[in-house]
Amino acid sequence: MNRASSLLRRVIPFPLLFLALLVMWLLLQQSLAPGHIVLGSLVALGATWAMTALDPEPVRLRRPAAMLRLALRVLVDVFRSNLAVGTIILRGNRHSDHAGFMTVQLDLRSEYGLAVLAIILTCTPGTLWVNHDPARGTLLLHVLDLVDEQSWIDLIKLRYERLLMEIFE
């Protein structure tokens, strides 16, 4: 069994990534035709081989309950942010908007945790991850409605960063 597993890892270095990419391909194509399965498998296989060149560190996920809490928080925050951004756009009074840049000091050091934080902040309407300085541990963030900078810092550090540190560090 160990030999078969080793052979599979040589052919498909990241089997879960391969499977996820193949499923995504088939969902996007909305077809289970043999041609789509073969083409999707080739694309997924190429992507997994390309990942070997990046040589990522193995990820260790901890605390599944924290992952669930984070997912629910993100879902709620994205919904709230959609409502807030929609209100700003529909209001039409652009003079009272307070768009701006802010800096957040992060304690999170895990590359995977930082990547997830970047995804969370960028997919939340009204916020955009601009730059991360790993040497200083600072994040430059653009916020569409930046009225209270401290509330944004608290949101990021208490709602997201703390859970990401539980999961990845």
N, C-alpha and C positions, 0 to 999 in steps of 0.2 A: 504494500500500500504506500509506503514511504517513497519508493522508486517511482510509482505512478504520479504521486503528488509532485515530486521533483521534476518529472518530465512535463507535467502540466504547467508548472511555474516557468519553465524555459520557453514553452510555446506561448503561454499567456501569462506574462509576468505579474499582472494585477487582475486576477479573475473577477473580483467584485466590480472594478471599474469597467472591465470588458462587458459584464452583464448589464450594468447600469447604462452604458452608452448604447448597447444594442437595443435595450428596451426603449430608451429615449428615441433612438432612430426609428423604431417601428411605430412608436406613438406619433411622432411627427409625420411619418409617411401614411399613417392610418391604414396600414395594410400588413397582412401576414403572408404576402405572396413570397414564394421561394426566392425570387430575384431580390426582393427587399431584405430578406433575411441574410442572403449571401453578401450583398453590398454593405449592409449594416455591420455584419461580422467583420468584413475587411476594414471598414473605417474604424471600428472599435479596436481591432487588433493593431492597426497602425498607431492609434492613439496610445494604447498600452505600451507598445514598443518605444514610442517617443517619451513616455514617462520614465523609462529606465535611464534615459540620458539625463533627466533631471535629478535622479537618485534621491528621492524624497526620504526623509527620516520616517520610520514607522510611527504611526499615531497611536496613542493609547488614550482611549476615551474612558472617562471615569464618571460615575454618578448618573445613571440613566434618568433618575428623577429630575436632576438639574437640567438635563437636555429637554425633557418634556416641559418644565417650567419656562425655559428660555424660548422654546417654540411657541408656547401660548402667549408669552409676553410680546414676542415679535409680531404675532398675528394681531393682537389687540392694538399694539402701537402703530402698525402699518395701517390698520383700519382708521384709527383716530387721525393719523397724519393725512390720509387721503381726504377725510372730511375737512380738516383744517386748511389744506392746500386748496381744495375746491372752494371753500369759503373765501379765501384770499383772492382767488382768480375771479369768482363770480361777483365779489364785492365791487371790483372795478376801481376802487380808490387806491391807487398805487402810491400815493404820497405818504401814507401812514405805514407802509411796509418797512421792515427793518432787516433787510437781507444783509448778511455780513459773514465774515470769517472769524473763527475763534480757535484757540489752541487748548487742547486737553492733555494733561499729564497722565499717561497710562502706566499702570503697574504690570499689565499683561505683557508677557515676553514670548509666549508660544507662537510660532509662526502660523500654526493652524488656527489658534484662537484669534490672532490678529486678522487672518483671512476671513474668518466667519464674522468678526466685528465689521470688517470692511463691507461685506455683503449685506449685513443687517442695515448699516447706516446708509449705504448707497441705494438699497431697494426701498427704503422708507422715503416716501415723497417729502420733499422740502429739505432734505439733508444730502450732503455729498462729501464723501471721504476724498480729500484733496491730496494730502501727503502725510507720510509717517516718517519720523526721524528716529531710527532705532538707537542711535548713539545717545540721544537725549530722552528717548521714550515719550516723545510728544506727537500728537495727532493734530493736523490742521484740517478743520472741518468747515464747510460752508453750510449755512443755515438760511433758509428762505425767510423765516420770520424770527429773527434773533432779538427778542425783547429782553429776556433775562438769561444772560450767559451762564450764571451759576445753576439755573434749573436744568440747562442742557448738560452741564458737567455732571450734575447729580444723576440725571437720567442715564447717561452713558456709563458712569462708574458703578452706580448702585444696581441698575436694572440689567445691564449687559455684561460689563467687565467682570463683576464678581462671579456671576454664573459661568462665564467662559473660563475663568481661572479654576473654578471647581471642576469643570469638565476636562480641560486640557493640561493643567499643571499639577 
